[in-house]
Amino acid sequence: MSWQDNLQDASFRGVRFDVVSTQDSVARNHADHEYPWTDGADVHDLGRKARNFRLNAVFWGNDYDTRLQQFTAGLDKPGAGELIHPVYGSVPKVQLIEYQVKHDADRPDYAEVGLVFLESVTGTASDTAAAPEQWGDALFNRLDGLKDRAQQLFSQAMAPVNKARALFSKGQSMAAAMLNTLDVMRGDLSGAIRAGVNFLDSPGHYI
């Protein structure tokens, strides 16, 4: 059967009214955890928010103003009440949070009333009892991942420095080897020069 066959007479706290349109919305509470140098976020479901019901009621006819005043007087009373939604039926406990009355000069003896209700019902505590532990586990796991990522980034950043250090150390070793070679060559050259001088001074010693 179509929704037209199942439509119910709308009412709030037992007062009936005509409805020309409805718009209902549902949202969820959530906690978002974001981290440096990491795309996206860890989103934790904190449960459904109160359902939001928006209805457009209409009043028309010669006595519309009287019925409208009686209706808005009932809306001004504090506290929650039962809403009969034209599509969903009974919603046992809702809180009216806003209403707007609209008149249009092109439509005499006619008024629209925009109604906004929030469902006033909470869930059970057991649904969220384990949530803090779950958040803690997820957070520590995420921190471990960030620690590993930080170590990788540090290693990548230090790679050029470590390479420069290695090249500098190799250069020092090569310079020391060259100095040692020069020292040996200088010693050999000095010895040869001394031998030549001795030969020239006393050639008889070498014959």
Buried (B, 14 or more C-beta within 10 A) or exposed (E): EEEEEEEEEBBBBEBEBEBEEBEBEEEEEEEEEEBEEEEEEBEBEEEEBBBBBBBBBBBBEEEBEEBBEEBBEBBEEEEBBEBBBBEBEEBEEBBBEEBEBEEEEEEEEBBBBBBBBBBBEEEEEEEEEEBEEEBEEEBEEBEEEBEEBEEEEEEEEEEEEEEEEEEEEEEEEEEEEEEEEEEEEEEEEEEEEEEEEEEEEEEEEEE
